Amino acid sequence: MSAILGPIHHWLFRKIKIQNDLTNAIIDVAKDKELNVAPLADIDEKFGSLPEGDLGNIIDPTNIHGWLQDKIAIVERRLAYVTKTLTDNNPDAIGIICECARIFGVENAVEADATPADGFEYYENTFVSGMPCDGVNMVVNEDSDEITWQETVDIHKQYWDEVGVDVALFYEIRNAMIEGVFAGSDLSYYNLGNGSYKLVKE
């Protein structure tokens, strides 16, 4: 079965699992901090969960694209639901969530000597940005010292809207993780606003 899978499918599923691991890390920290995790008991029932095992053994070979899209939806909704649950009636919880995301980023850091191009490639290899055909991240400027890219579409908002939580919280969480990913490298990360981002070799 795995013979029908290409590297891009394994690449995408790895990114999906990273986001799932981030969500699980946030839940663990929330428990340690004694936040309101009781409503999360039904998260699997509400939104599903990622199957375990080798991708070649768990994917639907008759609908590879649809199967992967479904798993993206699962991890997007799970992160949104966890964020909503923890921040409802406790807006300060977003600080705890973002600190967890930053630490998670440090634990999944880019190589210290990465070039801007390396850094962007690592970003693309780590963060869920829809399906490859969505073409979300477009490089608009690149040289040996910096790279700038633009998100052409917000593919996260639909899921956060479904769950009933402001997608701005997603971007706070992701930004914190990105900062952690690049914190130990020679690259400085800048969120320029309006979906524009930059990595600069310092």
Protein Blocks (a to p, Z undefined) as FASTA:
>chain_A
ZZmpcfklmmmmmmmmmmmmmmmmmmmmmmmnopafklmmmmmmmnopadedjfklmpcf
klmmlmmmmmmmmmmmmmmmmmmmmmgoplklmmmmmmmmmmmmmmmcccfklcfklmmm
mmmmmmcghjfklomaccfbdcfkbccdddfbdfklmmmmmnopafklmmmmmmmmmmmm
mmmmcbdcddebjhiacdddZZ
